[in-house]
Amino acid sequence: MLRYIVRRLLQLIPTLLGLSVILFIWLHRLPGGPETAILGERGTDETRAKLRHDLGLDEPLWIQYFRFMRRMITGNLGTSISTHRPVVTEFAERFPGTVELTVSALIIAIGLGIPLGYLAARRRGSIVDHGSVAGSLLGICVPIFVLAYLVKEVFAVKLGWFPAAGRQDVTIDATRVTNFYVLDGMLTGEWDAAADALKHLVLPAFTLATIPLAIIIRMTRASVLEVLGEDYVRTAEAKGLTERVVRRRHVLRNALLPIVTTIGLLTGGLLSGAVLTETVYSFTGIGQFIAESIDRRDYPVLMGFIMFVAVIYVTVNLLVDISYGLIDPRVRVR
């Protein structure tokens, strides 16, 4: 198993290097530049040239790239052009909110998606099956920002069950340890702060979870239906094994591989999809900051964010590969 993990880790290196080159060239080929975003129409040719020199943008691309890679390896992502603060500091303050939102959405999607998909497959043709399929189609078709506004209007504005914006009530004097508000409240014993942060998470997490929930339901249903038609399942049932044993040992375990793959792919999409959700709910994560950085051509922030998400994405896919080996030992010897 250790050799399998090491082999997968080595395969990540060329992936990240290739992504860094493509990302660096793409960002520097965008129309305009940070000097245009900073100076606007008032900038003259002289001030633009001076600003480009101060930012190091007048040097050859390969020098800028190697400087960028050196900073990435040492954990120094540079300084934001717009806020003049270290990019790492900006991420440390804002990214925990996005992670908290993404993890909550994943818990909802996985916790509901797999049981509903399995139940729909086991009761194929029933009301449960038709309802799950129709609900999953609706979840995929409705744009996330439209659903966010509808959910916010109904449950926050009309009914008042949940807060409409923010990560936590501004009147709560909570102690910050990790910037994960729910976790901070639990670590410090400030249970009112943790409960309030969790209450603020409900609507945005549910909104963000709708698309992955729909996809997981459909993938689980299709995978379980395929496994139920296999000869070894019919043989296990013919031998008199109980439904619980057949379900756990033969159906679910063999149906999990495509489901785990789907979950791994959805994780990266959730990080990027959180931008719209955070904007609607004024959830102070990384989303709004990245949107502003795009307008300002803030290269250090954009490059640091995309590379950071890429590292998370490939790490999640590494965990998916490892889970393959745990679920199906045959994968490790291929």
N, C-alpha and C positions, 0 to 999 in steps of 0.2 A: 504493500500500500504506500509506503514511504517513497519508493522509486516512482510510482505512478504520480504522486503529488509533485515530486521534484521535476519530473518531465513536463507536467502541466505548467509549473512556475517558469521554466526556461522558455516555454512557448509564448509567454506573455511579454518578454523583453522586446522582440522584434515588432510585436503588435503596438506597443506603446511608443516605440521609436518612430515607426511609420506614421502613427497618428500625430505625433508631435510635429513632424515635418509638414504633413498636409495642413494641419491647423495653423502653423506659423505662416506658411505661404498664403493660405486663404485669407487670414486676417490682414496681412499686409497688402493684399490686392483689392481690398474693399475700397469703394469710391470715397474720396475725401480722406480724412485722417484725424488724429487727435488734435492737431493744431487747428483744424477747421472747427471742430466741436468746441474747443476751448475759447478761441479768439472770435469765432463767428464772422460776421461780415465786416467787423471793424479791423480785422487783421490785415496788415500790409505784407508785402513779399518779404521785407526785412524781418518783421516780427515773426512771421511764420518760419523763416529759415533759422532764426535764432532759437525758437522753441523746438524745432526738430533737432537742432544740434544739442540743446540741453537735454532732450529726451533720448538722445542717442539713435534717432531714427534716420540720420543721414549717413550712417555707416553701412558697409556692405551687409547684405542679408545673412550671409553665413556667419559673420562675426556676431550679429544680433542673435542668431539662433544658438550659437555655442554659449553665449552669455546667458541666454534664457535657460538652456539645459543645465548649465552649472548652478544657476539659482534653484532650479527645480530639484536637482539632486541633493542640494544642501538644505532644502526646505524653505528657501527664500524666494517667494513668488514676486518680489518686487514691490513697488509703491504705486498705489492707485493714482492715476493722473487727475481724477476728479476730486477725490477727498484728501489726497496727499498723506494718506495713512498706509501702513503696510497691508498688503493684500491678505496676509495670514491673519492679521488682527480683524479685518473686516469679516473674513470667513468664520473665525472663532466666535464672533458675536452673532452672526446671522445664520450660519449653516445649521446649527443645532435645531433651530425651528423647523427648517425644511426636513431634516432627518426625522424629527419627532413626528411631523405630519406624514411623511412617507411610510414610516414604520407602522403608524396607526392605521393608515389606509391598507397596507399589506395584511395586517392582522385581520381586519374586517373582510378583505377580499378572500383570503385563504380560509379563514374560519367559517365563512358562509358558503364560499364557492365550491369547495371539495364535497362537503356533505350534501349540498343541494344537487350538484352534478351527479353524484353517486345515486342519490335517491331518484332522480329523474331517469337514470339508466335502468335501475332495478324495477321501476314501475313505468316502463316504456308504454306510451299510448294513453297514460292516465292523465287526470287533470293536473297532477303535480308536474308531470313531464311537459305538458303543453304550456303550463304557466311558467316553468323555468325557462323554456326556450323563448317564449314571447317576452319575458322580462329581460333576458340576456340580450335579445335583439334590440329592445328599447334602450337598454343601457349603453350599447355600442353606438346606436344611431344619434342619440341626443348629445350635442356638443357640451363639453364640460363646463364652459362658461355660462351657457344657457341654464343648465341644471343648477349651477352654483347660485345664480340670481333667483331662480324659482325656489330653491330650498331656503335660501336666506330670507326671501320675502315671506314665505309661509311660516317657518318655524322660529325665526328670529323677530321679524317685524310684526306679523299678524298675531301669532300665538304667544310670542315672548318666552318660549321655553328655553332657548339658548342665546348666548351673546351673539351679536351681529358682526363683531369685528375684534381684532386684536388677539394676542396670545394669553393675556391675563388682565384682570381688572387693574387699572392704574392706581386705584386707592389701596391696593394690597402692598404692604412693605415686605416683599419677599427677599430672602437671602439668595444670592446667586453663587453657585458653586461650579456648575458645568454648563450653564445656559440652556440645559434641558429642563424646562420649567417644572414638568411633572416629577422628574427624577430629583431635582433640587428640593422640592417640597417634601419628598419622602426622605431624602438624606438628612435634612435639617429638622425633621419632625414638624414642619409647618403644613399640617394636613389640610388646612383651609386653602392655602396657596396651591397645593397639589390638586385639590378637588376643583378649584376654579380654573386652573390651567387645563385640566382634563375636560371640563365643561366647554371651554373655548375650542377644544380640539374636535368635538363631536361633529359639527356641521361640515367644516372643511375636510375632515378625514373621510366622512361618508361620501361627500361629493367626489373627492379624488379617487375613492375606491370603486366607484360605479363601473368604469370601463374595465379595469382588471377583474372585478368580480364577474362581470358578464362573460369575459373571455375564459376565465377559469371554470365557470359552470359549463360552458359549451365544450371546452377541452376535456374536462373530467367526464362528462356524459359520453362523448365520442370514444374516449380511451377505455372506459369501463365497458361500453357496449362491444367494443372490439375484443376485449379480453373475455367477456362472458361467452363469446362464440368459439373460444379455443377448445381443443380436445381435452387438455389437461383439466379444465374446469368441469367439463361434463364427466370426466373420469372420477374426479374427486367427489362430485355429487353422487355418482353411481355407487361409489364405495361406502356411502352412508355417512360421510363427514357432515358435521353440523354446519348450518349456514354461517355461523360466526367464524368457524375455522376456514371455510372456503373463502369468505369475504376477506379475512385478514391475511392469510398466507398465499392465496392464489390470485385473487382479483385485485385488491388494492395495491399490493406490492408490485405486481407486473404492470398495473395501469399508471403508476406514479412517474415513470421516466419522462413521458411527454409533458406531464403536468409540471414537474420540476423544471424542465426546460422553459416552459411558458412563464413560470414565476420568475426565473432568472432574467428573462428578456424584459418582463414587465417592470422590474425594479428600476432599470435605467430610464424607462419611459415615465415612471412616476416622478423621478427627480426633475425631469424636464417639464412634465405636465403640472407640477406644483406651482409653476410660475403664474399660470392663469388663476388657479385656486387662491393663491396667496394675494393676488391683486384684488380679487372680488371681496375677500374677507379681511383685507388689510392685515394679513397675517405676516408678522415681521420676520420673514425668512430671507432666503437668498434671492428669491424670484424677482422682487421689485428692484433690488439693487442691480441685478444682472440686466434687466430691461433698461434701466438708466445708463448702465455702462455701454450698452449697444449704441444708444443714441450719442453718447459722448466719445465713441471710439476709444474706450479705455482698454487698451490692449493688455496690460498686465492683469487686470481683473478678468477679462474674457478668457485669456489663455490659461490663467490659473484655475478658473472655474471649470472650463471644459476638460482640462487635463485631470483635475481632481475628480470630476464625474467619471471620466474614462477609467481612472484607477479603481474607483468604486465598482464600475460596471464590470471590468475584467476580473476583479476580486470576487464579485458575486458569481460570475460565470465559472471561476475556479472552484468555488464552493459547490456549484451545480455539478461540475465534473467529478468532484470528490464524492458527492452524494450518489452519483451514478455507480461508483465503485462499491459504495455501501449497500445500495439497493440491489444491484445486480453484479455479483463478483466476476462474471464473465467479461465485463467491461475492462477490468484491470489488466487483463492478459492480452487485449487486442492491440 
